[in-house]
């Protein structure tokens, strides 16, 4: 017995998401996913290299970490 049409759709969606993730992870362009609170949820290796952080240092932290800090005189 084969998969139902709904199950087939879910299977195709999962495959498409895995493929998209592979493309983003291998991209030479830095890519980050930030949630509505400004927190990093995903970063690719190029993004980490550009900004000089490891993935573990960014995930779960706010994007403002990368903004220049104001100078105090």
C-alpha positions as CSV (number, residue, x, y, z in Angstrom):
1,X,0.0,0.0,0.0
2,X,1.4,3.4,-1.0
3,X,1.5,6.7,0.9
4,X,-1.6,8.9,1.0
5,X,-1.5,12.1,-1.0
6,X,-1.1,14.1,2.2
7,X,1.8,11.9,3.3
8,X,3.4,12.2,-0.1
9,X,3.2,16.0,0.1
10,X,4.8,16.0,3.6
11,X,7.6,13.8,2.3
12,X,8.2,16.1,-0.7
13,X,8.2,19.1,1.6
14,X,10.7,17.5,3.9
15,X,13.0,16.7,1.0
16,X,12.7,20.3,-0.3
17,X,13.6,21.7,3.1
18,X,16.6,19.4,3.4
19,X,17.8,20.4,-0.1
20,X,17.3,24.1,0.7
21,X,19.3,23.7,3.9
22,X,22.2,22.0,2.0
23,X,22.2,24.9,-0.5
24,X,22.3,27.5,2.2
25,X,25.0,25.7,4.2
26,X,27.2,25.5,1.1
27,X,26.6,29.0,-0.1
28,X,29.6,31.4,-0.4
29,X,27.1,34.1,0.6
30,X,26.5,34.7,4.4
31,X,23.0,33.8,5.4
32,X,21.4,34.2,8.8
33,X,17.8,33.5,9.9
34,X,16.7,35.8,12.7
35,X,13.4,35.5,14.5
36,X,10.9,38.2,15.4
37,X,12.8,39.0,18.6
38,X,16.1,39.6,16.7
39,X,17.6,36.3,17.8
40,X,19.8,34.2,15.5
41,X,18.1,30.9,14.7
42,X,20.4,29.7,11.9
43,X,23.6,30.9,10.4
44,X,25.7,29.3,7.6
45,X,29.5,28.9,7.7
46,X,30.0,31.8,5.3
47,X,28.1,34.1,7.7
48,X,30.3,33.0,10.6
49,X,33.5,33.5,8.6
50,X,32.5,37.0,7.5
51,X,31.7,38.1,11.0
52,X,34.4,36.1,12.8
53,X,32.2,34.1,15.1
54,X,31.5,30.4,15.5
55,X,27.9,29.1,15.0
56,X,27.7,28.3,18.7
57,X,28.5,31.8,19.6
58,X,25.7,33.3,17.5
59,X,22.8,30.9,17.8
60,X,20.4,32.1,20.5
61,X,21.9,35.5,20.7
62,X,20.5,38.8,19.4
63,X,21.7,40.2,16.1
64,X,22.7,43.4,17.8
65,X,25.8,41.5,18.9
66,X,27.2,42.3,15.5
67,X,26.4,46.0,15.5
68,X,29.2,48.5,16.3
69,X,29.2,49.6,19.9
70,X,28.9,53.3,20.5
71,X,32.2,54.9,21.6
72,X,32.2,56.7,24.9
73,X,34.4,59.8,25.2
